[in-house]
Amino acid sequence: MNLDRHPESFKGMYPILLDGDTDKAEGARSFDEGCFALPNLTAEPCLETILHDFKEYALPQGKLP
């Protein structure tokens, strides 16, 4: 994720709200909310990705389950 983009997007949402374009602001808000929810994942999917991608090189070897 582009860490610099999200705070700027979040700050840019307020002028959009002031202009009354609530649909556009809601789209930005829901996207950012989904990105910020990622830390709520359990460790297992993250560790599995690290194991397959960086330790076993499963993707380039065509060995993904």
N, C-alpha and C positions, 0 to 999 in steps of 0.2 A: 504494500500500500504506500501511497505517496503521502508521507506524514505532513508535509508542508501544505498540501492541497486542502486537507480537511478543515483546518482552522480557518483558512481563507474562505472556503465554501460556507462554513457556518456563519462567519461574519457577514458574508454577502447575502445571506438569507434575510436579514433584518430590513435592508432597503426594499427588498422584494415584497416583504410583508407590508411595509408602509405604503407601497404602491397599490396594495390590494390584490396582488396575484397570489392568492393562497394555494392554488394548485401547484404552481411552480415551487413555492417555498416548502410545501409538504413533500414533494419529490426529493428535494435536497435534504430535508430533515430525516426522512426515512432511510435514504442511502447512508447518511452519516451514522444514524443509529445502528444500522446493520453492521457497519465497519467497527464501531466501538464495542459491539457485543462479542466480537471474536475472542477477547480474553476470557470469556465465560466458558469456553470449551474445556473439556476435561483433557488431561495430559495425554491420554492414549492416542488420539488421532494425530497430535503433534509429534509424539515420539515415533509413531509408525511411519509418518512421512519422512522424518529425519533418517530413520533406519533404512527405508527403501531408497530414498533419493541420494543420500550422502554417504552411507556406509556400504550398502550393497550395490549401488549404481544400477538398480533394477530397471529403471526406465530406458536408459540407452542400451541395455542388454536385452530388452524385450522380455523381462521376467516379472512384470507386475502381475499380481494375483488377479 
